[in-house]
Amino acid sequence: MSEKRSTCWLGMDVGATKILACVFDARFRCLGRCKKKTRDEKRGQGEPLDRMEEAAEGALEEAGLSRKALGGIGVGLCGMLDLNEGVLLDAPNLGWRKVRVAEGLRRRFHVPVVLANDVDAGTYGEYRLGAARKARCVLGVFPGTGIGGACVYEGRLIRGRVGSAMEIGHLPVDPDGLPCGCGKRGCLETVASRLAIAGQAAQAAFRGEAPCLLRLGGTDVAKIRSGMLAEAVRGGDRVVEKIIRRAAGWLGYAIAGVAHLMAPDVILLGGGLVEEFPDLYLNETVKAARERGLETFLKDVRFCAAELGGEAVALGAAALASEAR
């Protein structure tokens, strides 16, 4: 593609383990992509922006483009953000604090830079070009290590004055429940996140109730990821399937409450767990949501699984950058 034909947009998905950078044309077709590890132990304090710059350069190189082709950059990040100032305030999973992402990338690439919460960006990508196209109100829920939420209402992401909103993972569902990583107790994440599922599954494996999981990953919660859970279920660990079904039910319980507030016409589920168990997760979540929610709000809602896969966050971030001019 000639650089003179149209402006291109760079989207980045910055997660705990990898940075994915993708270059998109004006119709959001991916022209080049590059993946880098988020951490590099040999680097100093400049590491976060250095790694982002390297990923961006790799994507541009694969696309056969120079920096002059870029019209803007969008970055989807996990953690607490100041969206107005473009600052990553705190990302415990990354080990980064007070990183001036927008300013740093603007200085390096000389184009506008937009930041977004990663689930906001992923949901917006699905709204623009994925499973939630043309929705008036789409609620996105992504169970993973935590549980992220986002809402696009009449084409705009709902957000707070400074940061993102729709933190569905920290809705209180059990006042006497387990402690959550946020410091509170009984949040949705304590019963429905992959981390919660892995903890319960590891205990089942230790008790001898999940022999396949025990062979695959032992009882180390850190090693029990979505793919391993899927393999354990396929291997006959009925207790693991039961744990996953229960977690999906809790998710539906919380979604029903949010549906009463937002009246969505599309509820989008995404993330690794949903990718591994699309039918199970959708069926259990829909069942629980419809049982708990008022028929007026849920009878016509379309539940669907995300379809853009690993590029959803990068695509959504690039689309947000294209609209920020």
Phi, psi and chi 1 to 4 in degrees:
 res  aa     phi    psi   chi1   chi2   chi3   chi4
   1 MET       -  131.2  175.9  178.4  173.1      -
   2 SER   -74.3  140.4  169.3      -      -      -
   3 GLU   -66.8  -20.0  -66.9 -176.0   22.8      -
   4 LYS   -81.9  -14.5  -64.1 -179.9  179.9  179.4
   5 ARG   -75.5  -39.0  -73.3  172.2   59.1 -173.1
   6 SER  -165.5  162.2   64.0      -      -      -
   7 THR   -79.3  144.0  -60.7      -      -      -
   8 CYS  -111.6  161.4  -63.8      -      -      -
   9 TRP  -127.5  139.0  -52.8   97.0      -      -
  10 LEU  -106.3  127.6 -179.8   75.7      -      -
  11 GLY  -117.8  141.3      -      -      -      -
  12 MET  -128.5  138.9  -83.0 -166.0  -86.6      -
  13 ASP  -113.0  108.9  176.6    1.0      -      -
  14 VAL  -106.5  107.9 -178.9      -      -      -
  15 GLY  -115.6 -174.9      -      -      -      -
  16 ALA   -67.1  -28.2      -      -      -      -
  17 THR  -116.4  -24.8   59.0      -      -      -
  18 LYS  -144.1  155.9   54.7   84.9  178.8  169.5
  19 ILE  -115.9  120.9  -62.0  172.5      -      -
  20 LEU  -109.1  122.3  173.7   65.6      -      -
  21 ALA  -114.0  133.6      -      -      -      -
  22 CYS  -131.7  137.8  -61.6      -      -      -
  23 VAL  -101.8  128.6  177.0      -      -      -
  24 PHE  -119.1  147.1  -60.2   93.9      -      -
  25 ASP   -82.6 -173.1   67.0   11.4      -      -
  26 ALA   -64.2  -21.8      -      -      -      -
  27 ARG  -100.0   12.0  -63.8  173.6   63.2 -176.3
  28 PHE    60.8   39.3  -66.7   98.8      -      -
  29 ARG   -91.6  134.3  -65.1  172.6  -62.7 -166.9
  30 CYS   -74.3  124.8 -175.0      -      -      -
  31 LEU  -100.0  -26.0  -55.3  175.3      -      -
  32 GLY  -166.7  149.1      -      -      -      -
  33 ARG  -143.0  155.6   65.5 -160.3  -53.3  -84.8
  34 CYS  -151.9  136.7  178.8      -      -      -
  35 LYS  -118.8  133.4 -172.7 -177.5  -67.5 -173.6
  36 LYS  -129.5  152.8  -66.5  -76.9 -174.5 -179.5
  37 LYS   -68.0  141.9  -70.0 -177.5  179.1  178.9
  38 THR   -67.6  -38.6  -56.2      -      -      -
  39 ARG  -106.1  145.0  -54.5  173.9 -167.9  -86.9
  40 ASP  -140.7  106.4 -172.6  -25.3      -      -
  41 GLU   -61.9  -19.2  -57.6  -60.4  -27.6      -
  42 LYS   -83.5   -9.0  -63.8 -179.9 -179.1  179.3
  43 ARG   -95.9  162.2  -65.4  180.0 -178.4  -90.2
  44 GLY   -96.4 -147.9      -      -      -      -
  45 GLN   -68.9  -20.8  -67.5 -176.5   -6.2      -
  46 GLY   -77.8    2.8      -      -      -      -
  47 GLU   -53.3  -51.0  175.7 -168.9  -17.5      -
  48 PRO   -54.6  -51.7  -26.1   35.2      -      -
  49 LEU   -71.3  -33.6  -69.3  171.3      -      -
  50 ASP   -60.8  -45.2  -70.3  -15.2      -      -
  51 ARG   -66.9  -38.1  -58.6  -59.9  -79.7  169.6
  52 MET   -64.6  -42.8  -69.8 -176.8 -147.2      -
  53 GLU   -63.3  -41.6 -177.2  177.3   19.3      -
  54 GLU   -63.7  -41.0  -71.4  171.0    7.6      -
  55 ALA   -65.6  -42.2      -      -      -      -
  56 ALA   -62.8  -44.1      -      -      -      -
  57 GLU   -63.1  -38.7  -77.0  -72.3    4.5      -
  58 GLY   -63.4  -40.7      -      -      -      -
  59 ALA   -66.3  -42.0      -      -      -      -
  60 LEU   -63.6  -41.1  -74.7  166.7      -      -
  61 GLU   -62.8  -43.5 -177.9  178.1   -8.9      -
  62 GLU   -64.7  -33.0 -176.3  174.9  -78.7      -
  63 ALA   -78.6  -11.1      -      -      -      -
  64 GLY    72.5   33.1      -      -      -      -
  65 LEU  -123.6  157.5  -61.2  169.9      -      -
  66 SER  -102.6  173.8   72.3      -      -      -
  67 ARG   -60.7  -25.8  -63.2 -174.7  179.9 -161.6
  68 LYS   -64.9  -18.7  -66.0  179.4 -179.9  178.8
  69 ALA   -77.5  -15.3      -      -      -      -
  70 LEU   -79.7  136.7  -71.2  178.7      -      -
  71 GLY   -98.5  -19.9      -      -      -      -
  72 GLY   176.3  168.5      -      -      -      -
  73 ILE  -129.0  134.7  -63.1  172.6      -      -
  74 GLY  -117.6  138.8      -      -      -      -
  75 VAL  -127.8  121.7 -174.7      -      -      -
  76 GLY   -97.2  123.9      -      -      -      -
  77 LEU  -130.8  145.5  -69.0  146.3      -      -
  78 CYS   -87.4  151.6   58.4      -      -      -
  79 GLY   114.2 -177.0      -      -      -      -
  80 MET   -86.8  129.1  -57.7  -60.8  -66.7      -
  81 LEU  -123.2  146.3  -54.0  173.6      -      -
  82 ASP  -100.7   99.2 -177.1  -31.0      -      -
  83 LEU   -70.3  -29.7  -61.9  174.0      -      -
  84 ASN   -69.3  -40.1  -64.5  -24.7      -      -
  85 GLU   -93.3  -10.7  -63.5  -63.5  -36.5      -
  86 GLY    71.5   38.6      -      -      -      -
  87 VAL  -116.7  132.7  177.7      -      -      -
  88 LEU   -83.6  107.2  173.6   61.6      -      -
  89 LEU   -75.0  -46.5  -61.6  172.9      -      -
  90 ASP  -161.4  128.2 -172.3   21.2      -      -
  91 ALA  -135.2   89.8      -      -      -      -
  92 PRO   -56.2  -37.2  -25.0   34.6      -      -
  93 ASN   -70.1  -20.1  -70.7  -23.0      -      -
  94 LEU   -98.1  -23.9  -62.5  173.1      -      -
  95 GLY    77.8   21.5      -      -      -      -
  96 TRP  -110.6  141.8  -62.4  -10.6      -      -
  97 ARG  -139.9  137.8  -63.9 -171.8   70.6 -109.2
  98 LYS    51.8   52.7  -64.6 -177.0  179.1  178.6
  99 VAL   -96.2  121.0 -179.8      -      -      -
 100 ARG   -84.0   77.6  -56.3 -169.4   69.0   82.6
 101 VAL   -64.7  -51.6  176.6      -      -      -
 102 ALA   -61.3  -47.4      -      -      -      -
 103 GLU   -62.0  -43.5  177.8 -175.6  -46.4      -
 104 GLY   -64.9  -42.9      -      -      -      -
 105 LEU   -73.0  -33.6  -68.2  177.3      -      -
 106 ARG   -61.3  -41.6  -85.7 -162.4  -56.0  -91.2
 107 ARG   -66.3  -32.4 -171.8  168.5   60.4 -112.8
 108 ARG   -85.5  -34.2  -64.6  170.2 -173.2 -131.4
 109 PHE  -112.2  -11.7  -71.7   88.2      -      -
 110 HIS    59.0   40.6  -53.4  -69.2      -      -
 111 VAL  -138.3  160.6  -66.0      -      -      -
 112 PRO   -61.6  146.0  -21.3   32.5      -      -
 113 VAL  -129.3  132.1  178.5      -      -      -
 114 VAL  -120.0  135.8  172.4      -      -      -
 115 LEU  -105.3  150.4  -97.2   60.1      -      -
 116 ALA  -150.4  150.7      -      -      -      -
 117 ASN   -58.8  144.2  169.7  -90.1      -      -
 118 ASP   -63.9  -37.9   55.0   -8.0      -      -
 119 VAL   -72.4  -35.2  176.9      -      -      -
 120 ASP   -57.2  -47.7  -80.0   -8.1      -      -
 121 ALA   -64.5  -43.0      -      -      -      -
 122 GLY   -64.0  -42.3      -      -      -      -
 123 THR   -66.6  -39.7  -60.3      -      -      -
 124 TYR   -66.1  -37.7 -168.0   72.3      -      -
 125 GLY   -61.0  -42.5      -      -      -      -
 126 GLU   -67.3  -33.1  -66.0  -75.3  -13.3      -
 127 TYR   -67.8  -41.2  162.6   75.5      -      -
 128 ARG   -74.5  -44.7  -76.7  -70.3  -56.6  -91.1
 129 LEU  -138.3    9.6  -69.4  157.9      -      -
 130 GLY  -123.2 -139.4      -      -      -      -
 131 ALA   -69.9  -18.5      -      -      -      -
 132 ALA  -108.4   23.6      -      -      -      -
 133 ARG   -55.9  137.1  -76.2 -173.1  -65.2  -90.9
 134 LYS    69.2   12.0  -60.8 -177.6  179.9  179.0
 135 ALA   -71.2  142.2      -      -      -      -
 136 ARG   -74.3  -43.4  178.8  175.8 -176.5  -92.0
 137 CYS  -140.2  116.3  176.8      -      -      -
 138 VAL  -115.6  127.9   52.7      -      -      -
 139 LEU  -101.8  119.6  170.8   65.4      -      -
 140 GLY  -103.2  131.2      -      -      -      -
 141 VAL  -131.2  123.1 -177.6      -      -      -
 142 PHE  -124.0   94.2  -73.9   62.0      -      -
 143 PRO   -75.5  128.8   25.9  -31.2      -      -
 144 GLY  -149.9 -136.9      -      -      -      -
 145 THR   -56.0  -40.6  -55.9      -      -      -
 146 GLY  -114.6 -156.2      -      -      -      -
 147 ILE  -135.5  113.5  -58.7  175.4      -      -
 148 GLY   -97.7  150.2      -      -      -      -
 149 GLY  -135.4  154.8      -      -      -      -
 150 ALA  -156.4  158.8      -      -      -      -
 151 CYS  -143.0  127.5 -176.6      -      -      -
 152 VAL  -106.4  118.1  178.9      -      -      -
 153 TYR  -117.7  116.9 -173.4   83.6      -      -
 154 GLU    48.6   45.9  -65.9 -172.5  -15.7      -
 155 GLY    87.4   -2.0      -      -      -      -
 156 ARG  -124.2  139.3  -64.4  179.4   63.6   87.8
 157 LEU   -69.6  133.6  -82.5  164.2      -      -
 158 ILE   -78.3  128.0  -69.9  179.9      -      -
 159 ARG  -146.6  167.2   49.3  162.4  -73.5 -171.7
 160 GLY   -84.1 -175.1      -      -      -      -
 161 ARG   -63.2  -35.4 -178.0  178.7   61.2   84.2
 162 VAL  -120.0  -43.2  173.8      -      -      -
 163 GLY  -117.2 -173.3      -      -      -      -
 164 SER   -77.7  169.4   61.5      -      -      -
 165 ALA  -127.0 -163.5      -      -      -      -
 166 MET    59.1   43.6  -57.4  -53.9  -67.3      -
 167 GLU   -77.7   70.1  -77.0  -73.7   -9.2      -
 168 ILE   -63.7  -27.8 -169.4  171.2      -      -
 169 GLY   -63.0  -19.9      -      -      -      -
 170 HIS  -111.5   20.4  -62.5  -69.4      -      -
 171 LEU   -67.1  132.4  -74.9 -179.7      -      -
 172 PRO   -74.6  123.0   23.8  -30.0      -      -
 173 VAL  -116.3  -16.4  -64.7      -      -      -
 174 ASP  -147.0   99.1 -176.9   -1.4      -      -
 175 PRO   -60.8  -22.2   18.9  -30.4      -      -
 176 ASP  -107.3   20.2  -62.2  -42.9      -      -
 177 GLY   -80.8 -167.9      -      -      -      -
 178 LEU   -73.7  155.9  -64.7  169.5      -      -
 179 PRO   -63.6  143.7  -19.3   31.5      -      -
 180 CYS  -105.6  159.2 -179.1      -      -      -
 181 GLY   -62.4  -19.9      -      -      -      -
 182 CYS   -78.5   -9.7   70.6      -      -      -
 183 GLY   102.7  -11.1      -      -      -      -
 184 LYS   -94.8 -171.5  -56.9  -60.5 -179.5 -179.3
 185 ARG  -130.9  139.7 -176.8  177.4  -70.4  -86.8
 186 GLY    76.0   22.9      -      -      -      -
 187 CYS   -70.0  161.0  -64.8      -      -      -
 188 LEU   -54.6  -36.5 -179.6   63.0      -      -
 189 GLU   -61.0  -26.3  -73.3 -169.7    0.4      -
 190 THR   -73.2  -14.0   66.0      -      -      -
 191 VAL  -124.0  -14.6  -68.0      -      -      -
 192 ALA  -129.6   -4.4      -      -      -      -
 193 SER   -78.7  166.0   66.9      -      -      -
 194 ARG   -62.5  -35.4 -179.1 -178.8   56.1   77.1
 195 LEU   -62.5  -40.9 -173.4   59.4      -      -
 196 ALA   -65.5  -42.8      -      -      -      -
 197 ILE   -62.0  -45.3  -68.0  169.8      -      -
 198 ALA   -62.1  -39.6      -      -      -      -
 199 GLY   -62.6  -44.8      -      -      -      -
 200 GLN   -67.8  -39.1  -64.8  172.1   44.2      -
 201 ALA   -66.7  -38.1      -      -      -      -
 202 ALA   -63.2  -39.7      -      -      -      -
 203 GLN   -63.9  -39.9  -68.1  179.4   54.7      -
 204 ALA   -63.7  -40.7      -      -      -      -
 205 ALA   -63.8  -41.9      -      -      -      -
 206 PHE   -61.8  -36.4 -179.6   81.0      -      -
 207 ARG   -79.3   -3.4  -66.9 -168.3  -62.4  -95.6
 208 GLY    85.1   11.9      -      -      -      -
 209 GLU   -89.0  -12.2  -61.2  170.4   -8.6      -
 210 ALA  -132.4   73.4      -      -      -      -
 211 PRO   -63.5  -35.9   19.7  -31.7      -      -
 212 CYS   -65.0  -45.1 -176.5      -      -      -
 213 LEU   -63.0  -37.6 -177.9   63.5      -      -
 214 LEU   -61.3  -40.5 -173.5   62.9      -      -
 215 ARG   -68.2  -36.8  -70.6 -165.3  -56.6  -88.0
 216 LEU   -76.0  -44.7  -67.6  168.9      -      -
 217 GLY  -139.3    4.3      -      -      -      -
 218 GLY    66.9 -140.1      -      -      -      -
 219 THR  -118.4   20.2   57.7      -      -      -
 220 ASP   -83.8  107.9 -173.8  -14.8      -      -
 221 VAL   -57.9  -36.5  173.5      -      -      -
 222 ALA   -62.6  -26.0      -      -      -      -
 223 LYS   -90.1  -12.8  -66.6 -179.2  179.7  178.6
 224 ILE   -88.6   94.8  -59.0  175.1      -      -
 225 ARG  -106.9  180.0  -54.7 -171.7   68.7   82.3
 226 SER   -58.7  -44.1  -59.9      -      -      -
 227 GLY   -62.7  -38.3      -      -      -      -
 228 MET   -68.9  -37.9 -172.4 -179.0  -66.1      -
 229 LEU   -62.2  -42.3  -69.5  166.9      -      -
 230 ALA   -62.6  -41.3      -      -      -      -
 231 GLU   -65.8  -36.3 -166.6  170.4  -15.5      -
 232 ALA   -66.2  -39.8      -      -      -      -
 233 VAL   -65.7  -43.7  171.3      -      -      -
 234 ARG   -62.6  -29.4  -72.1 -167.0  -63.9  -91.6
 235 GLY   -81.3    0.4      -      -      -      -
 236 GLY   103.2    9.6      -      -      -      -
 237 ASP   -79.3   88.5  -75.2  -10.4      -      -
 238 ARG   -64.1  -32.1  -64.4  -72.4  -62.9  -81.4
 239 VAL   -66.6  -33.8   67.8      -      -      -
 240 VAL   -66.7  -42.7  174.9      -      -      -
 241 GLU   -60.4  -40.5  179.9  178.2  -16.0      -
 242 LYS   -63.1  -40.6 -175.4  176.9  179.6 -179.6
 243 ILE   -62.3  -42.7  -69.4  167.8      -      -
 244 ILE   -66.8  -41.9  -66.0  167.0      -      -
 245 ARG   -61.5  -41.4  -71.7 -174.0 -178.2  -83.2
 246 ARG   -63.4  -42.0 -172.2 -173.7  -53.3  124.9
 247 ALA   -63.7  -42.7      -      -      -      -
 248 ALA   -63.5  -33.9      -      -      -      -
 249 GLY   -64.3  -42.2      -      -      -      -
 250 TRP   -60.8  -38.7  -86.6  111.2      -      -
 251 LEU   -61.9  -45.2 -162.0   68.8      -      -
 252 GLY   -62.0  -36.8      -      -      -      -
 253 TYR   -57.8  -48.4  173.1   89.4      -      -
 254 ALA   -69.5  -38.8      -      -      -      -
 255 ILE   -61.5  -36.9  -75.4  172.4      -      -
 256 ALA   -57.6  -42.8      -      -      -      -
 257 GLY   -63.8  -43.1      -      -      -      -
 258 VAL   -66.6  -37.0  178.8      -      -      -
 259 ALA   -60.7  -34.6      -      -      -      -
 260 HIS   -64.0  -28.4  -67.8  162.2      -      -
 261 LEU   -87.1  -38.3  -62.1  175.0      -      -
 262 MET  -105.2  -17.1  -57.6  -52.3  -56.1      -
 263 ALA    48.4   56.6      -      -      -      -
 264 PRO   -70.8  152.8   28.6  -35.0      -      -
 265 ASP   -99.0  -15.1   47.8  -52.6      -      -
 266 VAL  -134.0  131.7  174.3      -      -      -
 267 ILE  -116.1  118.4  -66.4  175.5      -      -
 268 LEU  -106.7  127.6  173.4   81.4      -      -
 269 LEU  -111.0  134.3  -60.5 -179.4      -      -
 270 GLY  -145.6 -177.5      -      -      -      -
 271 GLY   102.2  173.0      -      -      -      -
 272 GLY   -60.9  -41.2      -      -      -      -
 273 LEU   -62.7  -43.2  -80.6  168.2      -      -
 274 VAL   -67.8  -36.9  177.0      -      -      -
 275 GLU   -64.0  -36.9  -69.8  173.5    8.5      -
 276 GLU   -79.3  -31.1  -66.4  -70.4  -11.7      -
 277 PHE  -129.6   58.1  -57.6   97.1      -      -
 278 PRO   -59.5  -48.1   21.0  -31.7      -      -
 279 ASP   -70.0  -48.1  -65.9  -26.9      -      -
 280 LEU   -58.1  -48.6 -177.3  155.5      -      -
 281 TYR   -66.2  -45.9 -122.5   91.2      -      -
 282 LEU   -62.2  -47.3  -84.6  174.3      -      -
 283 ASN   -61.0  -46.9  -69.4  -19.8      -      -
 284 GLU   -69.8  -38.7  -67.5  -63.6  -37.5      -
 285 THR   -67.2  -45.4  -59.1      -      -      -
 286 VAL   -62.6  -44.0  171.2      -      -      -
 287 LYS   -58.6  -48.1  177.4 -177.1  174.8 -176.6
 288 ALA   -68.1  -41.1      -      -      -      -
 289 ALA   -62.6  -43.4      -      -      -      -
 290 ARG   -70.9  -32.8  -64.7 -159.8 -169.8  -77.3
 291 GLU   -69.2  -37.9  -74.5  177.6   -8.2      -
 292 ARG   -89.0  -28.0  -65.0  -75.3 -175.1  169.8
 293 GLY   -92.5  160.7      -      -      -      -
 294 LEU   -72.3  137.0  -66.1  171.7      -      -
 295 GLU   -58.1  -36.1 -176.5 -179.4    3.6      -
 296 THR   -55.9  -36.3  -57.0      -      -      -
 297 PHE   -91.1  -20.0  -70.7   90.5      -      -
 298 LEU  -120.4  -10.2  -73.6  157.7      -      -
 299 LYS   -66.6  -32.3   66.7  176.4 -179.5  178.6
 300 ASP  -106.1    6.9  -65.4  -35.9      -      -
 301 VAL   -72.3  137.5  172.8      -      -      -
 302 ARG   -97.9  116.9  178.3  169.4   64.8   89.6
 303 PHE   -90.9  137.1  -74.4   79.6      -      -
 304 CYS  -151.7  159.4   60.5      -      -      -
 305 ALA   -93.5  145.8      -      -      -      -
 306 ALA   -59.3  147.6      -      -      -      -
 307 GLU  -123.1   -5.8   64.3 -178.1   31.8      -
 308 LEU   -86.1  -11.4  -65.2  179.2      -      -
 309 GLY    67.3 -143.6      -      -      -      -
 310 GLY   -69.2  -13.2      -      -      -      -
 311 GLU   -97.0    2.7  -70.1 -174.9   -2.3      -
 312 ALA   -60.0  -45.3      -      -      -      -
 313 VAL   -67.0  -45.7  172.3      -      -      -
 314 ALA   -62.2  -41.9      -      -      -      -
 315 LEU   -65.6  -46.2 -169.8  152.3      -      -
 316 GLY   -61.7  -40.1      -      -      -      -
 317 ALA   -64.4  -41.2      -      -      -      -
 318 ALA   -64.4  -40.7      -      -      -      -
 319 ALA   -63.8  -40.5      -      -      -      -
 320 LEU   -63.7  -38.4  -72.0  167.4      -      -
 321 ALA   -63.2  -38.2      -      -      -      -
 322 SER   -66.8  -23.8   75.2      -      -      -
 323 GLU   -97.3   -1.6  -65.1  168.5    2.7      -
 324 ALA   -93.1    4.3      -      -      -      -
 325 ARG   -69.1      -  -70.3  177.8  -67.2  177.1
